[in-house]
Amino acid sequence: MKSLEEILQGEDIATFLTRCRTDFKFFCERVLSGTLGEEIKIQPFHLEWFRMFWENPRSVVIAARGTGKTTVLSVAFPLWLSLFFKHKHFMVVSNAMHQSVDIIEKIRLYIEENELLHQLKPKAQSLSWSRTELNTTTGCRIVAKPLNANIRGIHNDYLVCDEAGLYDDPNLFFRAIVPTVTARKGHIMVIGTPISQTDLLARLSENPAYKVKVYPIIIGKKLLWPEKYSREFIRKLRNELAPDDFAREYLCKIVDSEISVFPFKLLVKSFDKNLSFEQEPDGKSFYFVGCDFALAAKGDYSAFVVVKKREDGKIQLVNIYRTRGQPFEAQLETLKAIYNMYKPQKMLLDRSSFGEAFLSELAREGLPVTGFSFTQENRNSLFNSAIRKFQEQSIVIPYAERDMETVGQVDNLIKELTSFVVDKTRAGYATYVSRGKHDDCAIAFLLALKAAFEERPFLPYITSGTVAEKYPERFTIETH
């Protein structure tokens, strides 16, 4: 335990505490530093972060890896707050439970291993301390939660979104996190290193309600933290990492990799910010569905993507259905519901793995299903066709910014598409592979595009009152 004598270094405790309350740097370096065996040296940019959080209702810090974001804002700040203020509620939200538990554990260790902070520990701590929550003798509460809808109902004065670039569902930030500070007029600090052009950090950077600052390790010739990131160290990093990895992790820039087959700057040209997903057909377009399957409770998702061929010949994304852990029968019912809603001309299914079973069952039900085999030739053709259509600007992707459901689904799709790169097979042939965690939505989308661009509707007869009668020039009638 770091003793009070080590902390005070002969100073009067009243004077010392007064300075700690008004000088965050002094608090961190004299109280916290060394407690858990690690030295804390607060830099000028750390104090900027502290002031942003303390003074602004909404702040975003986009900073290079290893610059102390979590230590300063998710650990040191709540400890300082709990020592000098009463009845404050602090929450840190991480992408996963283990990250939340790790943060609470570190705060708990600081309290237990520091004689000055030890006074924050209740005598009956077993009644008020847990793996994700600490209640202090000053009436403060420190809670760490993973990102999910269960955050609702907790009211906070200060909330940190830790490593927000990793959030799987950025929409939960607006639906679940923001409301938790409304009642107490609290402050939100969003911190992280950028992951993609559509992550939460990128979206908030365009939001005028948020004060946003970016902290790369070097700007021009100026070093952010010379003692940690010297010019020689940066040179070694540049040599060791791929250019786009170095730019993302240490310069806080998302660079479209030259090997990305769907670069963001290409995809964004297809965005229409006046359009949202459609929950029912428009009565004049032809619809198509692409399907990628999974059955495991963890891991991959099943994705069903609906597109339509518009009167102007362009293909518009209509809706995305994405689920994980659904049994075979439930997914069949979902697909039948999609068919009954949109009456698609064609449903193109990945027939690998479970796909063959879905194909057989849906065909038996009379749905217009076709299987797609992912041979190397077919896979390359699928991707090449989609790349060409994006280049021709023949694809429309809804992106109404006020529609969080549409934006969230599209952001995930874009993230998956931009993760595809060109690689070589063992035999030396070029092919397309994903470097991302998931590719289900992207594959289903590409299958839907293929169905839409290549399908010529087959009708043995046309009955009155149908869409086909209204638009006869769009049908090809084949006779046998």
PyMOL commands that set and color helices and strands:
alter all, ss='L'
color gray80, all
select helices_A, chain A and resi 4-8+13-22+24-32+44-55+69-84+97-112+117-120+125-127+149-151+164-166+171-181+200-205+231-240+243-250+264-270+328-342+355-364+376-391+404-417+440-454+467-470+472-474
alter helices_A, ss='H'
color red, helices_A
select strands_A, chain A and resi 58-63+89-94+133-135+141-146+158-161+187-192+211-215+218-219+222-223+271-272+286-292+302-309+315-323+346-350+369-372+395-398+420-424+430-434
alter strands_A, ss='S'
color yellow, strands_A
deselect
rebuild
show_as cartoon
